[in-house]
Every structure is written in structure tokens, then in C-alpha cells.
Amino acid sequence: MDTTTPPPVASTAPAMPPVASTGEDKTVAILSYITLIGFIAGVVMNSSRKTKLGAFHLRQMLGLYLTSFLCIIPILGWILALGIFVFWIMGLISAVKGEMKPVPLLGGLYQKWFGTAFD
């Protein structure tokens, strides 16, 4: 009796390349969260080679910058500043990972309001 196993059958489905962002995509996304100068540099970099990841995070940070103007309100502004700082950290982590994950509460609105910006 022959107890050899048959050779494995090769899959006929084409191999899908892993979805990964390029270094420049991530650079624009991360740079947008690093100070106002980094945001401006990210806008300039994104204007030469537009990427979805870069544009997404530029819109998120634009929204956070504009929302931060509400921090001038006494007492309520301090609480809001803490929340914006937490959202900034969450957005930065998302950019480092190369994800297009909106910040909680307002991230979806930022994408809606600034939907054509940076495209």
C-alpha cells in the first residue's frame, strides 16, 4: 500500500497585495499633527502629490485647530482643551499606524465639512 500524501493543490485565486500606505503618505499624515508649521508643511507636501491618507489627516487636524479656538471660553474652554488634546493624541496614533480613523465625536463632521479640502 502506498501511504504517500498527494501534493497540495495550488490556489487559483490571485494573491492580493497587502494594503499599506507609502512612506510619503504617512509622513504627510504625521506631519499634519506636529505644530502649525508641520501642518503647513503637510499641506505643501500633499499639494505636490495628493494622497487619501494625507488629505484625511489634514482635514482632521484643520478641524481640531478650528475647534481649539473655543478654548478661549473660561472654565469650559479648559475642559474642551483637555478633550482636544486627547483627540490630538488619538489622531496622531491613527496617523502613525497609517489608518484613516476619525477622531471621536467630531471627526466625521470634520470630514463632511472639509470634504473637498486637500483633495
Buried (B, 14 or more C-beta within 10 A) or exposed (E): EEEEEEEEEEEEEEEEEEEEBEEBBBBBBBBBBBEEEBBEBBBEBBEEEEBEBBBBBBBBBBBBBEBBEEBEEEEEBEEBBEBBEEBBEBBBEBBEEBBBBBBEEBBEEBBEBBEEBBE
